[in-house]
Amino acid sequence: MTWWCTGIRWRDSGPGIGWCDRERGERVSALAYGQRLAFAAHGQRHCLGVRRAGKRTPCPTSAIVPGRGGSAQCPECARLDRSFSVAADTNAADPRTYRVYLAWFGPGMVKVGITAEERGSARLLEQGAVSWTWLGRGPLMAARRTEELLRAALGVPDRIPYARKRVLRAHLPDAPERAREVAELHGRAAALAGWPESLRQLGCEVIDHAAAFGMHGWTGLAAPDRVVVEMAADGAVVGRLVGAAGPDLHFEDGLVVDTRLLAGWELAVPGEGAVTSVPVAPIPAAAAPPAEQDGLF
C-alpha cells in the first residue's frame, strides 16, 4: 500500500498535508510552525483521480503526470472533474446556499468570489487571503450574478494567480490598514444597485489570517525569495517551516514550496545529511504571468 500526497489541507486548527490510499482512504498530517520538515519524492508522479462530495475515485489507469504541473490529474480525469463542477459552470443546479466574499491579498490586490456556505472560511485559507469579509448569501445563481455585478462595478477580478500573491507577502501593511481597505470596498459594494433580491447582504466583519498563516513569526527571518518549480524523483526539500498561506509552505531560509507540486507523489524520508535538491526559481519583484487558478470550490 502507498500513501500518495494530495497537497495542503486547511482546517480550523491550521494547515496539514493530505494523503490518499486506494484501500485505506484519506488522512491528514498536521503541520506546526517551527518544525523541521524533510521529504523526498519517490518513484513517479501519478494522477490522483477525481474527488467529489468528499469521496475520491482513483484514476483507472494510474496515469503518470508531469512534475511541473500544478494539477495532479491526467487530461481524462480533469475533463471528468470539470463535467460536473460549479467552478466550471457545469453544475448550475447545485441546491446549496452560497456566500459571496471579498478577499484581500495585498495593497490593491482584492478579488470577489463565491463559496458554498457549508465550507465556511476554508476557501479563503486555501486561496491565501490575508484579510477578508463576507458580502452576502443566497442561491448559487444569485451569488454568481452578484459576483459578476461586483467585479464589473468595483473593477476587481475573480482570479489572482498565486505567483502574484507571493510577491507581496513579505511586505504587507499592518492589520488596521488591511481592514480599512477591505471595509472601504465592502461599503462601496453594499451601496451598489442591482443586487439580486434572493441574495441577502451581510454586514462587514473583517477577518485576518496573518496569525493562521504564521506571518507574525516571519519577523527577522529571510524574506521569501525563491520557489520550488518542480518535484523530481529523489529530489528533496529540507528546512524549518515558519508559515503557510494558500497552497504555499514558507521555510526559514526563504524557500517557498507550492504544495500543488507535491500532489501525486509518494514522499519519503531523505537520507541523512540531505539538503534541498529540487529545481527552484527566484521570486520576482513583479508578478509572474497569470496562470490558471484551480477551482473556486
SULRA-V48005 format. One record per residue. N is the residue number from 0. RES is the residue in one small letter. SS is DSSP state (A for helix, B for strand, O for the rest). PHI is phi in whole degrees, 0 to 359 (* if undefined). D_LAST is the distance of its C-alpha to the last C-alpha in Angstrom with 1 decimal. Layout:
BEGIN
n = <N:N>
res = <RES:RES>
ss = <SS:SS>
phi = <PHI:PHI>
d_last = <D_LAST:D_LAST>
END
This chain:
BEGIN
n = <0:1:2:3:4:5:6:7:8:9:10:11:12:13:14:15:16:17:18:19:20:21:22:23:24:25:26:27:28:29:30:31:32:33:34:35:36:37:38:39:40:41:42:43:44:45:46:47:48:49:50:51:52:53:54:55:56:57:58:59:60:61:62:63:64:65:66:67:68:69:70:71:72:73:74:75:76:77:78:79:80:81:82:83:84:85:86:87:88:89:90:91:92:93:94:95:96:97:98:99:100:101:102:103:104:105:106:107:108:109:110:111:112:113:114:115:116:117:118:119:120:121:122:123:124:125:126:127:128:129:130:131:132:133:134:135:136:137:138:139:140:141:142:143:144:145:146:147:148:149:150:151:152:153:154:155:156:157:158:159:160:161:162:163:164:165:166:167:168:169:170:171:172:173:174:175:176:177:178:179:180:181:182:183:184:185:186:187:188:189:190:191:192:193:194:195:196:197:198:199:200:201:202:203:204:205:206:207:208:209:210:211:212:213:214:215:216:217:218:219:220:221:222:223:224:225:226:227:228:229:230:231:232:233:234:235:236:237:238:239:240:241:242:243:244:245:246:247:248:249:250:251:252:253:254:255:256:257:258:259:260:261:262:263:264:265:266:267:268:269:270:271:272:273:274:275:276:277:278:279:280:281:282:283:284:285:286:287:288:289:290:291:292:293:294:295:296>
res = <m:t:w:w:c:t:g:i:r:w:r:d:s:g:p:g:i:g:w:c:d:r:e:r:g:e:r:v:s:a:l:a:y:g:q:r:l:a:f:a:a:h:g:q:r:h:c:l:g:v:r:r:a:g:k:r:t:p:c:p:t:s:a:i:v:p:g:r:g:g:s:a:q:c:p:e:c:a:r:l:d:r:s:f:s:v:a:a:d:t:n:a:a:d:p:r:t:y:r:v:y:l:a:w:f:g:p:g:m:v:k:v:g:i:t:a:e:e:r:g:s:a:r:l:l:e:q:g:a:v:s:w:t:w:l:g:r:g:p:l:m:a:a:r:r:t:e:e:l:l:r:a:a:l:g:v:p:d:r:i:p:y:a:r:k:r:v:l:r:a:h:l:p:d:a:p:e:r:a:r:e:v:a:e:l:h:g:r:a:a:a:l:a:g:w:p:e:s:l:r:q:l:g:c:e:v:i:d:h:a:a:a:f:g:m:h:g:w:t:g:l:a:a:p:d:r:v:v:v:e:m:a:a:d:g:a:v:v:g:r:l:v:g:a:a:g:p:d:l:h:f:e:d:g:l:v:v:d:t:r:l:l:a:g:w:e:l:a:v:p:g:e:g:a:v:t:s:v:p:v:a:p:i:p:a:a:a:a:p:p:a:e:q:d:g:l:f>
ss = <O:O:O:B:B:B:B:B:B:B:B:O:O:B:B:B:B:B:B:B:B:O:O:O:B:B:B:B:B:B:O:O:O:O:O:B:B:B:B:B:B:B:O:O:O:B:O:O:O:B:B:B:O:O:B:B:B:O:O:O:O:O:O:B:O:O:O:O:O:O:O:O:O:O:A:A:A:A:A:A:A:A:O:O:O:O:O:O:O:O:O:O:O:O:O:O:B:B:B:B:B:B:B:B:B:B:O:O:B:B:B:B:B:B:B:B:A:A:A:O:O:A:A:A:A:A:A:O:O:O:B:B:B:B:B:B:B:B:B:A:A:A:A:A:A:A:A:A:A:A:A:A:A:A:O:O:B:O:O:O:O:A:A:A:A:A:A:A:A:A:A:O:O:O:A:A:A:A:A:A:A:A:A:A:A:A:A:A:A:A:O:O:O:O:O:O:O:O:O:B:B:O:O:O:O:O:B:B:O:O:O:O:O:O:A:A:A:A:O:O:O:O:O:O:O:B:B:B:O:O:O:O:O:O:O:B:B:B:B:B:B:B:B:B:B:O:O:B:B:B:B:O:O:O:B:B:B:B:A:A:A:O:O:O:O:B:B:B:O:O:O:O:O:O:O:O:O:O:O:B:B:B:O:O:O:O:O:O:O:O:O:O:O:O:O:O:O>
phi = <*:231:269:260:290:246:94:284:228:261:232:301:280:128:276:208:254:271:222:222:219:305:260:262:83:233:209:228:259:294:251:232:294:102:280:273:244:211:210:225:285:236:74:231:274:247:297:270:78:236:249:215:56:79:237:258:258:298:297:295:249:49:299:276:238:296:288:269:287:282:243:264:229:285:304:293:292:296:295:297:299:274:285:215:220:295:300:267:60:247:217:292:269:304:276:289:280:243:239:261:230:240:244:246:245:171:307:74:248:230:223:251:206:229:208:298:302:295:277:59:268:304:293:291:294:296:275:81:291:284:224:194:208:285:245:186:216:169:296:306:292:294:296:299:296:294:302:294:301:290:301:290:286:265:69:244:275:255:219:225:300:299:300:290:294:300:302:267:298:276:223:264:291:287:302:301:290:298:296:299:294:295:296:297:292:299:298:296:294:296:276:288:273:101:296:300:297:277:251:270:290:242:292:283:219:287:248:246:256:304:293:298:276:78:294:297:278:282:302:84:263:297:292:304:228:208:228:292:253:195:263:225:307:74:286:242:233:222:170:258:284:242:183:207:206:59:272:267:258:253:253:301:274:95:281:241:246:281:292:298:284:278:300:96:261:273:257:236:284:287:293:300:83:295:230:299:224:267:297:230:221:294:278:288:289:247:294:289:304:306:234:296:273:288:309:281:235>
d_last = <29.8:27.4:24.4:22.0:19.8:16.0:15.5:14.8:13.3:13.2:14.9:17.0:19.9:18.6:17.4:18.3:18.5:17.1:19.4:19.8:23.0:23.7:26.0:25.0:21.2:19.0:20.0:19.2:22.0:21.9:22.7:25.3:26.3:29.8:29.7:31.0:28.7:30.2:28.7:29.5:27.9:29.8:30.5:28.0:24.2:22.9:19.9:17.6:17.0:14.0:11.9:10.9:11.3:12.4:15.0:15.6:18.0:20.1:21.0:24.3:26.1:24.7:24.6:25.3:22.9:23.9:24.0:22.9:19.7:16.3:15.0:16.8:16.8:19.8:19.7:20.2:17.3:15.0:16.4:15.9:12.2:11.7:14.3:12.3:8.8:7.5:6.5:10.0:11.5:13.0:12.0:13.4:15.1:12.2:14.5:12.3:12.8:10.4:11.3:12.0:12.6:14.9:14.5:17.7:18.1:21.9:24.7:23.7:20.3:17.9:14.8:13.3:9.7:8.0:5.8:7.1:10.5:10.9:8.6:11.1:11.2:9.3:6.7:10.1:11.8:9.6:10.3:13.9:14.4:18.1:18.5:16.4:16.9:15.5:16.9:16.6:15.2:15.8:14.9:12.1:14.7:16.3:13.3:12.9:16.7:16.7:14.3:16.7:19.7:18.9:18.1:21.5:23.5:22.5:22.3:19.0:16.4:12.6:12.6:14.8:15.8:15.9:19.7:20.3:18.7:21.0:24.1:24.1:23.3:27.0:28.3:26.4:28.3:28.8:26.6:28.7:28.3:24.6:24.5:27.0:24.9:21.8:24.1:26.0:23.0:21.9:25.4:25.5:22.3:23.8:27.0:25.8:27.0:25.0:22.2:21.5:23.7:21.1:18.9:20.4:20.7:20.3:22.7:22.2:21.7:20.9:19.4:20.4:18.9:22.0:23.4:20.2:20.1:23.9:24.9:28.0:29.3:29.2:32.4:35.2:33.1:32.7:30.2:27.4:29.3:28.2:25.2:25.1:24.6:25.0:25.6:28.6:30.7:32.7:31.1:30.7:29.0:31.2:31.0:30.3:26.8:26.8:23.3:19.6:16.9:13.4:14.2:17.9:20.8:23.8:27.3:30.6:32.2:29.6:27.6:23.8:22.1:18.6:17.5:15.5:19.2:20.1:17.7:20.0:23.1:25.5:26.4:29.9:32.2:34.1:37.9:39.9:40.2:37.0:35.6:32.5:33.2:30.1:30.0:28.9:29.0:29.8:27.1:28.6:29.7:27.7:24.2:23.9:23.2:19.6:17.6:14.5:11.4:8.8:5.6:3.8:0.0>
END
